[in-house]
Amino acid sequence: MPKMKTNRGAAKRFRATSKGRFKRGKSFRRHILTKKSTKRKRQLRAPSEVCAADSPMLRRMLPYA
């Protein structure tokens, strides 16, 4: 059986945790940052966990993660 291909776009956006879940970076931190509070920008730095309903789709896109 041939090797499965990793979706490269997903590989750049998601990382697997040790428990097999996925973490992702938060959005809204690219531009128009002057009107956002310092607290809001600081909290957007922390990674977030992908919701359980989306995990099976990511498992197919990242078969070796």
Phi, psi and omega in degrees: 000135181289162177294150177274146180271137174275137174287111188292328178295319179290325181296330180279342186256336186233148175230142179278143175268176181292334179275000179091004175274178181237142174245155184217159174277154180274155180269182178070031180229024183265314184208177185054053184268348185291326182276350179272142183289158179299320179298316181297316180294322178295318181290336178285346178291325187291139177290156181240161180263141179288140182296149186299329181292333181268350184296319179300323178296318179292327179299323178287324181284331181238073186294338183253012180276000000 
